[in-house]
Amino acid sequence: MIDAVNGLTARWAATVEGGTVFSAAGVWPLLAFLADGATGGAREELAEALGVPAERAAGAARELLATMAAVEGLDSALGLWTGRFVELREEWEAGLPAEAHGVLTGDLAADQEALDAWAAKRTGGAIGRMPVTLGPDSSLVLATALALRTDWEVPFKGELVRWCGRDRAGLSRTDPDLDDVAVARTAAGAVTEARVRGTEGVDVHLLLGDEELTPGQVLGAGVDILSGAVAAVPGSRLPLGAAGPGLRIETVRTARPEPPSLALSTVGFTLDADHDLLAHPGLFGLATASDRAPGHFPGISPAPLALAEGRQSATATFGAEGFRAAAVTAYAMDWMGWEPEPEHESRRARAGFDRPFGFLAVHRDTRLVLAAGWVTDPEPSARTT
């Protein structure tokens, strides 16, 4: 399951351009629950994108959610909201956390406000709104929220550096473990990996590739290093001289005996990104499911639902003291049929209150990639988190 999620990270990375941040760990469980309720071509495509059979998808999603819930420094949540006419299949609903289910009242403004408040609460305010926008036909929303916080075991010192010809917020430190840097040789070129250890069991792996490598090739190499598909030679075994992109191994004279160490220099950065997940339907297995035709998800509900929107909002900050990241991912479905006529009449009072009244961030033990990104424009002045 971890390899399947990280595999989606690598495939997504192959599509990115420019500075961005994204979380496949936020998307994967949603696709898995969609696959569990899908049929026909939609089910087959989702299973292929997930990397697990559709009949195992819901169980794998629950396993992933449990894994993330056990990660120190990571808050994660899954939410489901349905309209009053949507009857869910008991088998499908039973596979979701009991506390996840909410209601769409039909009041668009109030429902959107409630969804936005959920996103803000679950990410500690890092993501202020749900990435999908409700419409008159919105009848089901399925979402995840992730908020990650880790402090460095060895903090950085701030300094001004020249980066790509411009002054930027530089960060430097000396790490006592020479093996926190490594070099991998891939078919496309070399990649230097520096691991920045966090106190909560979450590390950030910085990846620098040969200049001709694309973001996708560099991030993909990082995922391959995690899985063991590509071997990385640790710093203690690298030869003297230019050992990899941006990396030199040398001997220095000291006044007293000192153990080997790693002098690490980088830049601070903050990234924010919004992703339209339906813009790459093949990547997420949604080519058939996103054709706006009802009937692709009979295992979720007998209601005529069609996938209308899929989006992710993500943010990440790398600073002198630690790393912060958050992502909210959501899929929305529309009702594509007529609402049944009411069978009964009822007296109702209406009250109007019409005046004021009151990247790879990696879980160390499982090697699950929680957030990933590509930095092109770091912060213009030193700052800490």
N, C-alpha and C positions, 0 to 999 in steps of 0.2 A: 504493500500500500504506500509506503514512504517513497519507494522508487517510482511508483505511478504518479504521485503528486509532483515529485521533483522532475519527472520527465515532462510534465505539462509546463513546469517552470522553464525548462530548456527550450521547448518548442515555442512558447510565448516569447522568450528572449530573442529568438530568431526573427521576430517580426518588428522589434522595436527600433525606433530611430530617435536620436537626440536624447536629452535628459528625461528620465521617467522613473517611476517606481510602480511596482505591481506585486500582487500576491496571488499565486496560483493556489495556495492553501486556503484562501478565501473562496475561490471559485469551485474547487474540486468537489466538496461535499454537496453543493447545490446541484451540480451536474449529475452527481450520483443519485440524489433523490429524484431528479427528473427522469433519469434512466430507469429507475425502479418503477415509475408509473407510466413509462412510454410504451409504445407498440410499433411494430413495423420498422420502416427505414429509420425513423427517429431513434428508436431503441438501439438499433445496430450502430448508428453513427455515434451516439453518446457513449456506448460501451467502448468503441474504438478509441475515442478521445480520452476516456478515463483510463484505459489500459487494464480494465478488469471486466469480467462478464457482467451483463446487466443484472442477472439474478443474484449476484453477490454485491452489487453496488451499494444498496442501502446499508448492509452490514459493514462494508468497508468505510462508508461515510460515518457511521456511528463510532467505529474504531478510531478514525481520524479525529473526530470531535473529542473523544475521550483522551486521546494522546495530547491534543492541544490543551485540554483542560488541566492536564498534569504538568504543563510547562510553567516553571516559576517565571514570573515577570510577564506572562502572557494572559490577557483576559480575552475570552472568546465566547461568542453567543450565536445561536441560530434563532431566527424568527420567522413565523408564518402568519399571514393575515388573509382572511377570506371574506368575501361578501356574503350577505344573508341568504342568497339563493344557492350558494355553492355547498353541495353535500359531498364531503370527502369519503373516499373508500376507507373503511376502518383499518384494513391491513396496512395501507400506506401511511395513514395518520399515526398509527401505533408505532411506527418506526422513528418518529420524530420525538424530541424531548417534550414531555408533557406540558412544561411551562412555556413552550414556544408559541402556542396558538393564540392569536389575537383576531379581532374582528374589524372589517371594513364597513363602516356604518352607512356609506353612501354620501355623506357630507364630505366633499372633496377637500375643502380647506381644513376641516378638523382632522380628517384621516391623514392628510399629508403632514400636518403639524405633529400628529402622534408618531408617524414613521420617522420624521426628522428628529424628534426628541429621543426616540429609541437609538438612532445612530449616534447622536451626540452623547447620550448616557453611556453607551457600550464602549465608546472610544475615548472617554474622558474629555470630550470636547474637541478632539483632534479632527474629527470629521463631523461637520455641523449639520449635514442633512443626508437623507437617503438619496442615493444616486439616481433612482428612477422617479419619474413624475407621474402621479396618478391621473387618469382620465375618466370620462364618464362610464366607460365599459370595464375599468379595472376591477377584477374580481378575485385575484389571488396574487400575493407577493410573498416570495421566499427569499430570505436574506441571511447573510452572515456578517459578523463584525469581529475584527481582531484589533487588539491594542497591545503593543509590545513595548516593554521598557527594560533596559539592562544598563548597568553601570560597569565601567571598565575596571578590571582588576588592577591595571596599571594606568592611571590617568595620563592624558597628554598635556603638554604645555603649549600655549598659544604663541604664535609668531607670525609676522608678515612674510609672505613668500611670493616669488614670481611664479605664476602658473599660466602656461600658454601665453606668455608675454604680458600678463596683467597681475597687479597686486591682489592677492587673495589671502583669506584666513588660513594660515598654515597651522598644522598640529604636528608635534614631534614628541618622542619618548624613547627611552631605552628599555628594551624587553630582556629579561634575564634568560629567556628560552630561545636559543638560536634556531630551534626546529619549528618555531612559529612562522617561519618563512619557508617556502618550498617552490620548486620549479617543475612544471609539467611540460613535456614535449608532445604536442598533438600533430596530427597530419597537416593541420593548417598553419601551425607555428607554435612558439613557446608562450607560456603564461606563467607569471609569477604570482603566487598566492601568499598573502600575509594574513594570519589569523589574529584577530583582536579579541581576546577573551573577556567575556562578561561575567559578572559576579553571580548571575541567576542561572547559569548553565546555558546561556544563549551567547553565541559568538558571532562576530561579523567577519566574513572573509573578504578581504580586498583583493581584487584580481586585476593585474596589469598584463596585457598581451603585447605581442609584437605590433608595431604600428599599423601594419596592413590588415590586421584582424578586425572583424566586425564586432559590434556589441554582442550579437548572438553567438558568435564563435567563442568569445571570451567567457561569457556567462555559461554557455554550454559546457566549456571545459571545466568551469568550476563545479558544475553539477556532476560531471564525469569523475572528477577527483573525489567528490563526496561518496559516490557509489563504488569507487575502486575500478571503474572502467578505464581510467587513465591513471598511470602511476605518477606520483609527484616525489621528487627527490628532496628530502629535508635539508635545511641549511647546514647542518653539521656534516653532511656528506657531499656538499657541493665543492667544486674546485676553486682555487683562488682565481681572482680576476672577474671579468664580466660573466656572471653565472646565469643571468636571465634578464628579461625586460626590467629595467630600472634597478637592477640588483647587482652589487659587487661584493665579493668575499675577499677580505684582506686581513693582514696581520698588523697590529699596532703595538707600539712600545708603551709600557705603563710603568709607573713608579713602584708598584707593588703587584703581586700576583692577583689576577682577576679572571673570573670564569668567562667563557664565550658569551656574547650578547648580541642582540639585534637592535640597531638604531633605525627606527621607523619614522618616516616623514610622509605626511599626507596633507589633505585639506579637509576642512569642515564643509558640510553641505546640508542643504534642506531642499527636498524635492516634493512637489505635489503633482498629481496626475489624475485625470479622469479618462476612463476607458469605455468605449462602446463595444461590448462583448459580442454583439451581433454583427459588427463590422468584419469580424473574422470567423464566420460560421463554421468553416472547416476545422479550424484550430480547436474549437470547443465542441465539435460534434453536433452542431445545431443547424446544418444546412437544410434538412427536411423540417425540423421542429420549428424553424423560424419563418415558414412560408405563409403564416397567418391563417392557415386552415385549421379548423377545430378537429378533434378526434385523435390527435397524436398522443394524448395522455389519459387514456381511459382508466389506467390504474391509479390515477390521482383522484379523479372525480368523473361521474357520468355527465357532468355539465359540459356544454360545448365551449371549452376553454382553448385559447390559442396564445402562444408565446408572443408577447408584444414588445418587450424591452428587456435588455440585460446590460447592466453597467456596473463599473467599479470605480470608487474614489479612493485614492491612496495617498499617504504622506510618509516621509521618512526624514529624520534629522540625525546626522552624525556629528558629535561635538567632542569637546575636550574631556567631558566626564562620562559620556555614555551615548547610547543609541536609542531613539524613539521611533516607532513606526505604528501606523494604523491603516486599516482598510475596511471599507464597507462594500459589500457586493450584493446585488439584488437582481432577481428576475421577476418580471410582472407578467401576468396573464390577463387577457380580456375575455369577457363573456361575448360569445359570437351568436347567441340566439336570443329569442324573446323571453322576457321575464313572464312567469305565470301570473294570471289575473288573481288578485286577492280573493280568497274565499269568504272572508268575514268582514264585518264592519266593527269599528271600535271608536269610542269617544276618546279624543286626545286633547290635552292642554298643551299650548305652546308658550314658552317663556322666552322673551327676548331681552337679553342683557345688552342693551344698545348704548351704553355709556361705560366709562371706565369703572371697574369694580375690584379691583384687586388683580546590489544590493545586493549580497546574499546574507540575510540574517538566519542563522541555522541553530536549531535546537541540538545541543551538543550530543546528547545521549542517542537520539533517534536519527540525527542528520536530516531532519525535516527542514526544508527551506521555508521560512515563514514570510519573508519579504525579499524582493529583489529589485534592483534598480540600476540605472546608468547615469553617471554624473557628467554633465557638460558645463554647468555654470555654478560653481560653489559660491559660498557667501562672500560678499565684498569686504567684510571686516570680521575680526575675531569675535567669536561668541561661544558660550557654553550652553549646555542643556540643563 
